[in-house]
Amino acid sequence: MSGDLLPLLFVTGLLGWVLVSFVRETWSPDIVAGIAVAILLATQLLTPAEVLSVLSNPAPITIACMFILSAALERTGCVDVLGEWLGRRVGTSPDRVLAGLILTALAVSAFLNNTPVVAILTPVAIALARRASTSPSKLLIPLSYATVLGGMLTMIGTSTNILVDGVARKAGLEPFGMFEITPAALAFGAVGFVYLMLFSNRLLPDRETLSRQLRPDLGRTFMSELLVPHESPVIGKTLSEANLNGGSGLQVLKIFRGEHEFTEPGHAFALAAGDLLVLHGKVRDVVDLRENGKLAFNRGEAFETVSNHDVVLVEAIVGRNSRYCHRPMRDLDLTARYGIAVLAVHRQDENVQSNLDDFQLEFGDVMLVEGTPQQIKRFADNGDLISLNTVNERAYRRDKAPIALTTTLAVMALAALGIMPIEGLAIIGSALVLATGCLDVEDAYKAVEWKILTLILGMLAISIAMDKVGLVDAVVSHTVALLPHASPLVMLGFVYLLTTVLTEILSNNAVAVLVTPVAIGLAQSLGLDPRPFVVAVMFAASISFATPIGYQTNTFVYNAGGYRFSDFMRIGIPLNLLMVIVALIVIPLIWPLVPA
């Protein structure tokens, strides 16, 4: 490693720019990492061979394959079945609903990537909240936290575990077993479960969802096309005389007479036989119109129904890979393409109801959409949106569910038995679910979080530069100098706290890549076994409770639940501190702080 001071200072400054750029979000993290790697290449602090060497790290390919396996389980309806089962078992008690949701999310996230788990269970949570007469905001943060804790249960539960294991292997440590971290993670999960059950209702707000915030009196509406038959008693009457000018709750939007179209006809418009009316209104207003005696919809009716189209309001959240992201709404032309209307958009604490033409959607935005269920389903399917109010997903390939489930379990079992490294088994498993039709190739490409993989590869290259110029050794030596008489437990606590604080403001995968070499170096400088320090990084880089930006599941529920930033801090900071205590008790018990 070079001992020159200038390269060390340059890489330190570049790393500082990377971290600041992550926080400021001027560019997405993967772009920032790519720019940093390009700068290191341009300044010859990294060679092309060194950059390409990151492709030999098993973590990125393993993570990509696990994304595909998770998508196969989702596409074949395995998680959906569990959600349906949960709905039948929890009843209407808010405590039972909360407990069932947390335990289900914990269990499923041990085997699936937690982002799709949250996406699938969010509509389930909202439906259960209505049945239990509670607010979805009481359930969605616990759902996100539960998937985070569940992801810690196995080595494939979250990309962070796989990534830390890959970095540790590159440093010469033995690979982690599939269930090596499970006993410790169960302790974290048990404490988290008790905490959420005791304090979720007290610390979380009772906040309405977007549709109720914007239109509290807006019920289910429908649009109908009605024909004025011959000999109808309304022939010759104006819309006002027929009580169709809005006074009845129904509003005539258009009238078709032969080849002529009348848009927004006035009160004095006279009806004629054969007119086709397009009306819009609430269901209860139609019932009132039927029962007031002026119009009959049965024998001797004034109008004949040609077709009815239920129009519903649906809240849909923008997925991470949505094709609608980062484009002005006017370019999407949603009304012309899908026949739906976007009434409003919610982003964090802001409801956007004006200037929607210039508005650019981002991951986590919630749209209030009006249209028929079929229109909204097509709109959501084409744009990777998740409906929060209704479950109108594509048909599951349930006949393929046994293949997807057996494949995933086989990958885990064979990896645990040491038959083959997890990266090899993951490649075989992902190929199998594609070959058997559990998942289409197009869906597989969409399932892989390419931005995360790009970020990981970039950060791995940056970590090579850090080691090459001696930055890791410098950080370790300065840490030891600042804490010269600290016990191994204090050092372990320092590593855990450093990681968890950085994770709250940066990408968890970036933090894992940066801190793992430091943790290993620190343990080796103290003459200790690095394994407990690596575990501390693994857990702390996953546990992000205090902000909605540290972990993508938190970002997902941030808008869906109508939360504020402070809501996460109120419930998350105490939980983070509680997890520090758990870590300092459990990690040394399972991985003793002994000399290497």
C-alpha positions in Angstrom: 0.0 0.0 0.0 1.2 3.5 -0.8 2.4 5.6 2.1 2.2 8.9 0.2 0.1 11.5 2.0 -1.3 13.1 -1.1 -3.2 10.1 -2.5 -4.5 9.4 1.1 -5.8 13.0 1.4 -7.3 12.9 -2.1 -9.2 9.6 -1.5 -10.3 10.9 1.9 -11.7 14.1 0.2 -13.3 12.1 -2.6 -15.0 9.8 0.0 -16.2 12.9 1.9 -17.7 14.2 -1.4 -19.4 10.8 -1.9 -21.0 10.8 1.5 -22.2 14.4 1.2 -23.6 13.7 -2.2 -25.5 10.7 -0.8 -27.1 13.0 1.8 -27.9 15.9 -0.6 -29.3 13.6 -3.2 -28.1 15.8 -6.1 -27.6 12.5 -8.0 -28.8 9.0 -7.2 -26.2 7.0 -5.1 -25.3 4.7 -8.0 -24.4 7.7 -10.2 -22.3 9.2 -7.4 -20.4 6.0 -6.9 -19.9 5.7 -10.7 -18.5 9.3 -10.8 -16.1 8.5 -7.9 -14.8 5.4 -9.6 -14.3 7.4 -12.9 -12.3 10.0 -10.9 -10.1 7.3 -9.3 -9.5 5.8 -12.8 -8.7 9.2 -14.3 -6.2 10.0 -11.5 -4.7 6.5 -11.8 -5.4 5.7 -8.2 -7.2 2.7 -9.5 -6.3 0.6 -12.6 -9.0 -0.8 -14.9 -7.9 -4.3 -13.8 -8.6 -3.3 -10.1 -12.0 -1.9 -11.0 -12.9 -5.0 -12.9 -11.7 -7.2 -10.1 -14.9 -6.3 -8.1 -16.8 -8.5 -10.5 -15.1 -11.5 -8.8 -16.8 -10.6 -5.5 -19.6 -13.2 -5.0 -22.0 -10.7 -3.4 -23.4 -8.8 -6.4 -24.3 -11.9 -8.4 -25.8 -13.6 -5.3 -27.9 -10.5 -4.6 -29.1 -10.3 -8.2 -30.1 -14.0 -8.2 -31.9 -13.6 -4.8 -33.9 -10.7 -6.3 -35.1 -13.2 -9.0 -36.0 -15.9 -6.6 -37.9 -13.4 -4.5 -39.8 -12.2 -7.6 -40.6 -15.9 -8.4 -42.2 -16.4 -5.0 -44.1 -13.2 -5.4 -45.3 -14.0 -9.0 -46.5 -17.4 -8.1 -48.6 -16.0 -5.2 -46.8 -17.6 -2.3 -46.8 -14.4 -0.3 -50.3 -13.5 -1.4 -51.6 -16.8 0.1 -50.0 -15.9 3.4 -51.6 -12.5 3.3 -55.0 -14.1 2.7 -54.4 -16.5 5.5 -53.4 -13.7 7.8 -56.6 -11.8 7.0 -58.7 -14.8 8.0 -56.9 -15.4 11.3 -56.4 -12.0 12.9 -60.0 -11.0 13.3 -60.9 -7.4 14.1 -58.8 -6.8 17.3 -56.2 -4.1 16.6 -53.6 -5.9 18.8 -54.2 -9.2 17.0 -53.9 -7.5 13.7 -50.6 -5.8 14.7 -49.2 -9.0 16.1 -50.2 -11.1 13.1 -48.8 -8.6 10.7 -45.4 -8.3 12.5 -45.0 -12.0 12.9 -45.9 -12.7 9.2 -43.5 -10.0 8.0 -40.7 -11.4 10.2 -41.1 -14.9 8.9 -41.5 -14.0 5.2 -38.6 -11.5 5.1 -36.2 -14.2 6.2 -36.5 -15.7 2.8 -37.6 -12.9 0.5 -36.2 -9.5 -0.3 -38.1 -7.2 2.1 -39.1 -4.5 -0.4 -41.5 -6.8 -2.3 -42.8 -8.1 1.0 -43.7 -4.6 2.1 -45.2 -3.9 -1.3 -47.5 -7.0 -1.1 -48.4 -6.6 2.6 -49.1 -2.9 2.5 -52.6 -3.2 0.9 -53.3 -6.1 3.3 -52.3 -3.9 6.2 -54.6 -1.1 5.0 -57.5 -3.5 4.6 -56.9 -5.1 8.1 -56.8 -1.6 9.6 -60.2 -0.8 8.2 -61.6 -4.0 9.6 -60.1 -3.3 13.0 -61.4 0.3 13.0 -57.8 1.6 13.3 -55.6 3.8 11.1 -53.2 2.3 8.6 -50.5 4.6 10.1 -50.6 2.4 13.2 -49.5 -0.6 11.2 -47.3 0.5 8.3 -44.2 1.5 10.2 -44.3 -1.7 12.3 -44.7 -3.6 9.0 -41.5 -2.0 7.6 -39.6 -2.5 10.9 -40.7 -6.2 11.0 -39.3 -6.8 7.5 -36.0 -5.2 8.4 -35.7 -7.5 11.5 -36.9 -10.5 9.5 -34.2 -9.9 6.9 -31.6 -10.4 9.6 -32.7 -14.0 10.3 -30.8 -15.7 7.4 -27.9 -14.8 5.2 -30.2 -14.3 2.2 -32.8 -12.3 4.0 -31.3 -9.0 2.9 -28.7 -7.8 0.4 -26.7 -6.3 3.3 -26.0 -9.7 4.8 -24.8 -11.1 1.5 -22.7 -8.0 0.9 -20.9 -8.0 4.3 -20.2 -11.7 3.9 -18.7 -11.1 0.5 -16.4 -8.2 1.8 -15.4 -10.4 4.8 -14.5 -13.3 2.5 -12.3 -11.0 0.4 -10.5 -10.1 3.6 -9.8 -13.7 4.4 -12.6 -14.6 6.8 -14.5 -17.9 6.6 -17.9 -17.6 4.8 -20.9 -17.2 7.1 -23.3 -20.2 7.3 -26.8 -19.8 6.1 -28.2 -19.8 9.6 -25.2 -18.7 11.6 -26.7 -15.4 12.4 -30.2 -16.7 13.1 -29.9 -17.2 16.9 -28.8 -13.6 17.4 -31.3 -12.3 14.9 -34.1 -14.1 16.8 -33.2 -12.1 19.9 -33.3 -8.8 18.0 -36.7 -9.9 16.5 -38.2 -10.9 19.8 -37.2 -7.6 21.4 -38.5 -5.6 18.4 -41.8 -7.5 18.5 -42.3 -6.7 22.2 -41.4 -3.1 21.7 -43.7 -2.6 18.8 -46.6 -4.3 20.5 -46.2 -2.1 23.6 -45.5 1.2 22.0 -46.8 1.4 18.4 -50.2 2.5 19.4 -48.9 5.1 21.8 -46.1 6.6 19.6 -47.5 6.4 16.1 -50.0 9.0 14.9 -53.7 8.3 14.0 -53.4 9.8 10.5 -55.8 9.4 7.5 -54.7 8.2 4.1 -54.5 10.5 1.1 -58.0 10.0 -0.2 -59.6 10.8 3.1 -57.3 13.8 3.6 -58.3 15.3 0.2 -61.9 14.3 -0.2 -63.4 13.2 3.2 -66.9 13.2 1.8 -66.2 11.5 -1.5 -67.8 8.1 -1.6 -67.9 5.4 -4.3 -69.1 6.9 -7.6 -70.1 5.5 -10.9 -70.5 6.6 -14.5 -73.4 5.4 -16.6 -74.6 5.7 -20.1 -78.4 6.1 -20.3 -80.6 6.1 -23.3 -83.8 8.2 -23.6 -86.3 5.7 -25.0 -89.3 6.5 -27.3 -92.4 7.6 -25.3 -90.3 8.5 -22.3 -92.0 11.1 -20.0 -88.8 13.2 -20.0 -88.8 13.8 -23.8 -89.0 17.5 -24.3 -88.0 18.3 -20.8 -84.8 20.3 -19.9 -82.1 18.8 -17.8 -83.2 21.1 -15.0 -86.8 19.9 -15.2 -85.6 16.3 -15.3 -83.5 17.0 -12.2 -80.3 16.1 -14.0 -78.4 19.3 -13.7 -76.6 18.4 -10.5 -79.3 19.0 -8.1 -80.0 15.3 -7.7 -76.3 14.5 -7.2 -76.1 13.3 -10.8 -74.4 15.4 -13.4 -74.8 15.0 -17.2 -71.3 15.2 -18.7 -72.1 14.6 -22.3 -75.1 13.9 -24.6 -74.8 12.1 -27.9 -77.6 12.8 -30.4 -77.0 11.0 -33.7 -73.6 12.1 -34.9 -73.5 15.2 -32.6 -71.8 15.4 -29.3 -72.8 18.0 -26.6 -70.2 18.4 -23.9 -71.3 19.8 -20.6 -74.8 20.7 -21.7 -76.5 23.5 -19.9 -79.6 23.4 -17.7 -81.9 24.4 -20.5 -80.8 21.6 -22.8 -84.0 19.8 -23.9 -84.0 16.0 -24.1 -85.1 14.0 -27.1 -85.9 10.4 -27.9 -82.8 8.4 -28.6 -80.4 10.8 -26.7 -77.5 8.9 -25.1 -76.5 10.5 -21.8 -73.2 10.1 -20.0 -73.8 10.8 -16.3 -71.5 10.8 -13.3 -72.5 10.7 -9.6 -72.4 8.9 -6.3 -74.2 5.6 -5.9 -76.4 6.9 -3.1 -77.6 9.8 -5.4 -78.6 7.3 -8.0 -80.7 5.4 -5.4 -82.3 8.6 -4.3 -83.1 9.4 -8.0 -84.6 5.9 -8.4 -86.8 6.3 -5.3 -88.1 9.8 -5.7 -90.7 8.6 -8.2 -89.8 11.0 -11.0 -87.7 8.5 -12.8 -88.2 4.8 -12.8 -85.5 2.3 -13.9 -87.8 -0.7 -14.2 -91.1 -1.1 -16.2 -92.2 2.2 -17.6 -88.7 3.6 -17.0 -87.7 7.0 -18.1 -84.2 5.8 -19.1 -82.7 2.5 -20.3 -79.3 1.6 -19.0 -76.9 1.0 -21.8 -73.8 0.3 -19.7 -72.5 1.0 -16.2 -68.9 1.5 -15.3 -68.0 1.7 -11.6 -65.6 4.5 -11.0 -63.4 4.0 -7.9 -60.8 6.1 -6.1 -57.5 4.2 -5.6 -54.3 5.3 -3.9 -51.3 3.8 -5.9 -47.7 4.1 -4.8 -44.9 4.5 -7.3 -42.6 1.5 -7.3 -38.8 1.8 -7.4 -38.6 0.6 -11.0 -41.7 2.4 -12.3 -41.5 3.7 -15.9 -43.4 6.8 -14.8 -40.5 8.1 -12.6 -38.7 11.3 -13.5 -41.0 12.3 -16.3 -43.4 15.2 -16.3 -47.1 14.1 -16.0 -48.0 15.8 -19.2 -45.6 13.5 -21.1 -47.3 10.4 -19.6 -50.7 11.3 -21.1 -52.4 9.0 -18.6 -56.0 10.0 -19.4 -55.6 9.3 -23.1 -53.7 6.0 -22.6 -55.6 4.5 -19.7 -58.8 6.6 -19.3 -57.8 7.4 -15.7 -57.6 10.7 -13.9 -54.9 11.6 -11.4 -56.6 13.9 -8.9 -53.7 14.5 -6.6 -50.2 13.4 -5.7 -48.8 13.0 -2.2 -45.0 13.3 -1.4 -43.9 13.2 2.2 -45.8 16.0 4.0 -47.1 17.7 0.8 -50.3 17.1 -1.2 -49.9 18.3 -4.7 -53.2 19.2 -6.4 -52.1 21.8 -8.9 -49.6 22.1 -11.7 -49.7 18.4 -12.1 -48.6 18.7 -15.8 -45.1 19.7 -14.7 -44.9 17.3 -11.7 -42.3 14.5 -12.0 -43.1 11.3 -10.1 -40.5 9.7 -7.8 -40.3 6.4 -6.0 -42.7 6.4 -3.0 -45.0 9.1 -4.3 -48.7 8.2 -3.7 -51.2 9.1 -6.5 -54.9 9.5 -5.9 -56.3 8.0 -9.1 -59.9 7.8 -10.4 -61.1 5.3 -13.0 -62.7 1.9 -13.4 -61.0 -1.1 -11.7 -59.9 -2.4 -15.1 -58.4 0.9 -16.2 -56.5 1.3 -12.9 -55.3 -2.3 -13.0 -53.9 -1.8 -16.5 -52.3 1.5 -15.5 -50.7 0.0 -12.4 -49.5 -3.2 -14.2 -47.8 -1.2 -17.0 -46.1 1.2 -14.7 -45.0 -0.9 -11.7 -47.4 0.7 -9.3 -48.8 -0.8 -6.1 -52.4 -0.3 -5.3 -53.0 0.6 -1.6 -56.8 0.5 -1.6 -57.6 -2.5 -3.8 -55.8 -5.6 -4.7 -56.0 -5.7 -8.5 -52.7 -7.5 -9.4 -52.0 -9.7 -12.3 -53.1 -13.3 -12.1 -50.7 -15.3 -10.1 -49.1 -18.4 -11.5 -50.2 -20.5 -8.6 -49.6 -23.8 -10.4 -45.9 -22.9 -10.3 -45.8 -22.0 -6.6 -44.5 -25.4 -5.5 -41.5 -25.1 -7.9 -40.6 -21.6 -6.7 -41.0 -22.5 -3.0 -39.1 -25.8 -3.3 -36.3 -24.1 -5.3 -35.9 -21.4 -2.7 -35.9 -23.8 0.2 -33.5 -26.1 -1.6 -31.0 -23.2 -2.2 -31.1 -22.4 1.5 -30.8 -26.0 2.7 -28.0 -27.0 0.4 -26.1 -23.8 1.3 -26.5 -24.6 5.0 -25.2 -28.1 4.4 -22.2 -26.7 2.6 -23.0 -28.6 -0.6 -22.1 -25.6 -2.7 -21.4 -21.9 -2.0 -24.6 -19.8 -1.9 -23.6 -17.9 -5.1 -23.6 -21.1 -7.2 -26.8 -22.3 -5.7 -28.5 -18.9 -6.3 -27.5 -19.0 -10.0 -28.9 -22.5 -10.4 -32.1 -21.6 -8.5 -32.7 -18.4 -10.5 -32.1 -20.3 -13.8 -34.6 -23.0 -12.7 -37.5 -20.7 -11.9 -37.0 -19.0 -15.3 -36.8 -22.3 -17.1 -39.9 -23.6 -15.5 -42.0 -20.5 -16.2 -42.3 -19.3 -12.6 -41.1 -15.9 -13.9 -40.8 -14.3 -17.3 -37.4 -13.1 -18.4 -38.7 -9.6 -18.6 -40.0 -9.8 -15.0 -36.7 -11.2 -13.9 -34.8 -8.2 -15.4 -37.3 -5.8 -13.7 -36.9 -7.7 -10.4 -33.2 -7.0 -10.2 -32.5 -3.7 -8.4 -29.8 -2.6 -10.9 -29.2 0.7 -9.1 -28.4 -1.2 -5.9 -26.0 -3.5 -7.8 -24.3 -0.6 -9.5 -23.9 1.1 -6.2 -22.4 -2.0 -4.7 -19.9 -2.5 -7.5 -18.9 1.2 -7.3 -18.5 1.1 -3.5 -16.4 -2.1 -3.7 -14.1 -0.3 -6.2 -13.9 2.7 -3.8 -13.0 0.3 -0.9 -10.1 -1.0 -3.0 -8.8 2.5 -3.4 -9.2 3.2 0.4 -7.2 0.1 1.2 -4.6 0.9 -1.5 -3.7 4.4 -0.2 -3.8 3.3 3.4 -7.1 5.0 4.4 -8.5 1.9 6.2 -5.2 1.5 8.3 -5.3 5.3 9.1 -8.9 5.1 10.4 -8.1 2.0 12.5 -4.9 3.6 14.0 -6.6 6.8 14.8 -9.6 5.0 16.4 -7.2 3.0 18.6 -5.3 6.1 19.5 -8.5 7.9 20.5 -9.6 4.9 22.6 -6.3 3.5 23.9 -7.6 1.7 26.9 -11.1 0.7 25.6 -12.2 -2.8 26.3 -13.2 -5.1 23.4 -16.8 -4.6 24.3 -16.5 -0.8 24.0 -14.8 -1.2 20.6 -17.6 -3.5 19.5 -20.1 -0.9 20.6 -18.2 1.8 18.8 -18.4 -0.2 15.5 -22.1 -0.8 16.0 -22.9 2.8 16.8 -20.8 4.1 13.9 -22.6 1.8 11.5 -26.1 2.4 12.7 -25.7 6.2 12.7 -24.3 6.2 9.1 -27.1 3.9 8.0 -29.7 6.4 9.0 -28.4 8.9 6.6 -26.7 6.9 3.9 -27.4 3.8 1.8 -27.2 0.7 4.0 -25.2 -1.2 1.3 -22.7 1.7 0.9 -22.2 1.8 4.7 -21.7 -2.0 4.8 -18.9 -1.8 2.2 -17.2 1.1 3.9 -17.3 0.0 7.5 -16.7 -3.7 7.2 -13.0 -3.3 6.3 -12.6 -0.9 9.1 -14.2 -3.2 11.6 -12.0 -6.1 10.5 -8.9 -3.9 10.7 -9.8 -2.6 14.1 -10.3 -6.2 15.5 -7.0 -7.3 14.0 -5.2 -4.4 15.5 -6.5 -5.4 18.9 -5.6 -9.0 18.3 -9.2 -10.1 18.4 -11.3 -12.4 16.3 -12.9 -10.1 13.6 -16.1 -12.2 13.3 -18.1 -10.5 16.1 -17.2 -7.1 14.6 -18.3 -8.1 11.2 -21.6 -9.3 12.6 -22.0 -6.0 14.4 -21.7 -4.2 11.0 -24.1 -6.7 9.4 -26.8 -6.1 11.9 -26.3 -2.4 12.4 -26.2 -1.7 8.6 -29.6 -3.5 8.3 -31.3 -1.8 11.3 -32.5 1.6 10.3 -35.5 2.8 12.3 -35.0 6.5 13.0 -35.4 8.0 9.6 -37.5 7.2 6.4 -34.4 7.5 4.2 -32.0 4.9 5.6 -33.9 1.9 4.3 -36.1 1.6 1.2 -38.9 -0.2 3.0 -39.2 2.9 5.3 -39.3 5.1 2.3 -42.1 3.0 0.8 -44.4 3.3 3.9 -43.4 6.9 4.5 -45.9 8.2 1.9 -48.3 5.3 2.0 -49.1 5.9 5.6 -49.1 9.7 5.4 -46.2 9.9 7.9 -44.0 12.8 8.8 -40.2 12.6 9.3 -40.7 13.0 13.1 -42.9 10.0 13.3 -40.0 7.7 12.5 -37.7 9.5 15.0 -40.3 9.2 17.8 -40.7 5.5 17.5 -37.3 4.6 15.8 -34.7 6.3 18.0 -35.7 4.4 21.2 -35.8 1.2 19.2 -32.3 1.9 17.8 -31.0 2.4 21.3 -32.6 -0.7 22.5 -31.0 -2.7 19.7 -27.6 -1.4 20.7 -28.1 -2.9 24.1 -29.3 -6.2 22.5 -26.2 -6.2 20.2 -23.8 -5.7 23.1 -25.3 -8.6 25.0 -26.1 -11.1 22.3 -23.1 -10.8 19.9 -20.4 -11.5 22.4 -22.4 -14.5 23.7 -22.5 -16.2 20.3 -19.2 -14.8 18.9 -16.9 -14.3 21.9 -14.5 -11.4 21.9 -11.4 -13.6 22.2 -7.9 -13.3 20.6 -7.7 -14.4 17.0 
